Amino acid sequence: MLSALQSRLTDPALYAAFCAEYARCMRELRSETNATRMVSKNELTKLANERDTLIQAIKDGVSASEVVDDLARNSARREAVEALLDGAERDPRCAVPIEPLPATGRGAGASTERR
């Protein structure tokens, strides 16, 4: 299989088609990752606002025991969303570059033997 890929991808036209398809797939993957990241960042903003509201309620005289469960849920969800964001930032699928076909001086129909 590897030999077939090596011989086929040394043809500049086939390699260009592979690169174009690879680039399309990577753009799609990055787009999906960015969309997920934006939703998560928006949720973090919402959670921060909710936390601030709960803290303000305590400052305004609401018993802390009445909001402690809400604060705990908020904190747990914030941690989960932050972990999700951290994982999306380091998504290994988005970090795989593709190398250009090395110039060999051979035409498309030339032999693909290695020297």
C-alpha positions in Angstrom: 0.0 0.0 0.0 2.7 2.4 1.0 4.6 1.7 -2.2 1.5 2.3 -4.3 1.0 5.7 -2.5 4.6 6.7 -3.0 4.6 5.8 -6.7 1.2 7.5 -7.3 1.9 10.6 -5.3 5.1 11.3 -7.2 3.0 12.1 -10.2 2.6 15.9 -9.9 -1.0 15.9 -11.2 -2.1 13.2 -8.7 -0.1 14.9 -5.9 -1.8 18.3 -6.7 -5.2 16.6 -6.6 -4.3 15.0 -3.2 -3.1 18.3 -1.8 -6.3 20.1 -2.9 -8.5 17.4 -1.3 -6.4 17.4 1.8 -6.5 21.2 2.1 -10.3 21.1 1.6 -10.7 18.5 4.4 -8.4 20.5 6.7 -10.4 23.7 6.1 -13.6 21.8 6.9 -12.1 20.3 10.1 -10.8 23.7 11.2 -14.1 25.3 10.5 -15.9 22.7 12.7 -13.3 23.1 15.4 -13.6 26.9 15.3 -17.4 26.7 15.5 -17.2 24.4 18.5 -14.7 26.8 20.1 -16.9 29.8 19.5 -19.9 28.0 21.1 -17.8 27.1 24.1 -16.4 30.6 24.5 -19.9 32.0 24.4 -21.0 29.5 27.1 -18.0 30.5 29.2 -19.1 34.1 29.0 -22.7 33.1 30.0 -21.4 31.1 32.9 -19.2 34.0 34.1 -22.2 36.3 34.0 -24.3 33.8 35.9 -21.6 33.4 38.5 -21.4 37.2 38.9 -25.2 37.3 39.3 -25.1 34.6 42.0 -22.2 36.4 43.9 -24.1 39.7 43.7 -27.2 38.0 45.1 -25.1 36.9 48.1 -23.8 40.5 48.5 -27.4 41.7 48.3 -28.4 39.6 51.3 -29.5 36.2 49.8 -28.3 33.4 52.0 -25.2 31.7 50.6 -26.7 28.4 51.4 -29.5 29.1 48.9 -27.1 29.6 46.0 -24.2 27.3 46.9 -25.6 24.4 44.7 -26.0 26.8 41.8 -22.4 28.1 42.2 -21.1 24.5 42.4 -22.9 23.5 39.2 -21.7 26.7 37.5 -18.1 26.0 38.6 -18.2 22.4 37.4 -19.6 23.4 34.1 -17.0 26.1 33.6 -14.3 23.6 34.3 -15.8 21.1 31.8 -16.0 23.8 29.1 -12.5 25.1 29.8 -11.2 21.5 29.4 -13.1 21.1 26.1 -11.6 24.4 24.9 -8.1 23.3 25.9 -8.6 20.0 24.0 -9.8 21.9 20.9 -6.8 24.2 21.0 -4.5 21.1 20.9 -6.5 19.1 18.4 -3.8 17.1 16.6 -5.9 16.7 13.5 -5.5 20.4 12.8 -1.7 20.4 13.1 -0.8 17.9 10.3 1.0 19.9 7.5 1.4 18.6 4.0 4.8 18.8 2.4 5.3 20.0 -1.2 6.4 17.4 -3.7 10.2 17.7 -3.9 11.5 18.8 -7.3 13.0 15.8 -9.0 13.6 17.1 -12.4 11.6 14.2 -13.8 8.4 14.5 -15.9 5.1 13.1 -15.0 5.6 10.0 -17.0 9.2 9.3 -15.8 10.2 6.4 -13.6 9.6 6.8 -9.9 12.5 4.6 -8.8 14.5 5.9 -5.8 18.2 6.3 -6.3 
